[in-house]
Amino acid sequence: MSLSKHLSARRLVPALFPLAHADAASAAASRRARRRDAFVSTPPAPPPSPSSVRLAEPLPSLAPSRLALHNRILALLSPPAAATDDLAAPAEARDDLAEAALLTRHALHSNCRPSSFTCVAVLAALLRARRLDDFFALHRFSIQAAVPPTAATHALYLSALAARRLPDSALLHLRQIARAGSPVPPSPTAYRVVVKCLVADHGRLHDAIELKDEMLASGFVGPDPHVYSLLMAGCVQAGDGAKAVELYQELQDKLGGEPVLDGIVYGSLMKAYFLMGMEEKAMECYKELLGPESEVRFGAESYNEVLDALGQNKRLEDALKLFDRMLAEHDHPLRIAVDVRSFSVMVDAYCAAGKFEDAIAVFRRMGEYKVVPDVAAYNNLIRHLGLNRLVDEAEVLHKEMGEHSLVADEETHVLLMDAFFRADRPDDGVSYFNKMSELGLKPEASHYHKIVDGLTGLSLLDKAQEYFDQMREKEIGPSIATYETLLKAYVGVTRFDDAAKVAKGILLDEKVIFTDEMRELLEGALRGEGREDDIAKLYEDVEREKAEAVVRAAEEKARAESQAREERAARRAEAAAKDEAAAKASAAAIEAILGHRRKTEGETEASASTPNALDGGLLGRLGLRSSGEGTLQDIPPLRSETKGDGQEQF
């Protein structure tokens, strides 16, 4: 049998070829079905929820415009390679930092938003420059603009809170980011910052140990040697060497019983041994650590702790040997074995031994090893010189700070003031304190306490009272120590009226407490002079002024509420007047539109009732008449009809 057309195997056996189709229409229908199935199986991803957690974007994924903004801000934050004028360099750096912070704040609400890492760079620069107000403002703006925070952002924020001496706020923030399910868990640096703030700045060792336990229980951070080192140093500072050794043994247990290979803990351990009178144990530990077979890792910070332990315990020769070893290992920038604190520790060791010239000499060797001194290093050496009345050398160092493009801070001026007070040169000391306001620096309550205490010690009570009043005028709350200093001084020179005024200030100040010791001192002095009535009068005046203050506060509150009500009523009346004026203007506009429409319609009707003179004149000239012209009104025109016989009939 012969076939006229060739039959393909696909048509003969369709089951073997599931994609074969009899005609083009079925093939098209199959393709449409496959596309429809593919679309249903891969639905589009829903847009992210505004409340969902956002993580920081990596720098390589940024758009070119955002990356250019990041590089531009980094260029403003980077110091110039060479400054033609050293004295102008700090001002230029401050201007560049201010410009970088302002540019970042403006970009937060633009189409080219800065990344998380851009904000971190600016925040770190502001923190280094101690511009805490600008730091908190930029941090608040970035959070409000929904810039995702990073672990570095949290660490910098905690450092700023510590610098502001707000340990409770830092502790609360750390516990918030350490909650279960936190998108950005705390880093070891965050715990180190808060523990250091609690231990070194506020002496809250118990709270720091509790925080260490929370760190281990959270699971975010393991047993950190740096945290344990800070806790051990706090125990040594509190005079509890046994607790420091116990913490070291706990760290060993947490690490599986193996020796701790991070050298950061051994400086505090040696101090604990020295404190407990176990000098041989401390030196044995030191020799094991730095022996040729030791596996303990040492960096600049670890070396500094051991160096400080030797210097504080009169081991100057051993400290010099270790310092020489550190200098030999130092190979900037490949190997950093010394830093600014290394030289400051050696300054402490030399000053503890009474070798101040050697301390100044080792301080000036920083440049040989490419170490740049900072303000804190200068302040440390000035403090040692001031304690030993070497004011001339301290003034030379103060001048060197300006030559090295460093700006003296409040602590520098207070240290120089205290040095001149010790040298019995109060006028020079007061001049350094007054320079702070000229330079735009803002002394705090602790700085005012220093000058009040210094002037009181020199029997310059009237001058001390002037600065006390100046502090009150600037709304800086005096501490209880400042009150007690003035009170004791006035009682000591039998100026009981002034002492009573100071006591009255303490009783009226809600931020301080009038201790029983001060109360007994004042009352005993007044009784000794037979002025028992003054004691009762003092307390009566205090109670009366407190009651008057309560009444004034209530009146001010009522006055403020009344003023607020009047302002709200005025705003409502103003809004109503604006609405009425707008309604009148709208009605007038509508009336004008309607009047114009009526006028236009009247003109149209008038033109329609008037004959078309133009058409009539033109037809007349042509000898024609328009339809209806010349006929009587209301009479229809005649019409002719033709009948079937061909005659016309009207």
Buried (B, 14 or more C-beta within 10 A) or exposed (E): EEEEEEEEEEEEEEEEEEEBBEEEEEEEEEEEEEEEEEEEEEEEEEEEEEEEEEEBBEEEEBEEEBBEBBEEBBEBBEEEEEBEEEEEBBEBBEEBBBEBBEBBBEBBEEEEBBBBBBBBBBBBBBBEBEBBEBBBBBBEBBBEBEBBBBBBBBBBBBBBBBBBEBBEBBBEBBBEBBEEEBEBBBBBBBBBBBBBBBBBEBEBBEBBBEBBEBBBEBEBBEBBBBBBBBBBBBBBBEEBBEBBBBBBEBBBEBBEEEEBEBBBBBBBBBBBBBBBEBEEBBBEBBEEBBEEEBEBEBBBBBBBBBBBBBBBBEBBEBBBEBBEBBBEBBEEEEEBBBBBBBBBBBBBBBBBBEBBEBBBEBBBEBEEBEBEBBBEBBBBBBBBBBEBBBBEBBBEBBEBBEEBBBBBBBBBBBBBBBBBBBBEBBEBBBBBBEBBEEEEBEBEEBBBBBBBBBBBBBEBBEBBBBBBEBBBEEEBEBBBEBBBBBBBBBBBEEBBEBBBBBBBBBBBBEEBEBEEEBBEBBBEBBEEEEBEEBBEEBEEBBEEBEEEEEEEEEEEEEEEEEEEEEEEEEEEEEEEEEEEEEEEEEEEEEEEEEEEEEEEEEEEEEEEEEEEEEEEEEBEEEEEEEEEEEEEEEEEEEEEEEEEEEEEEE
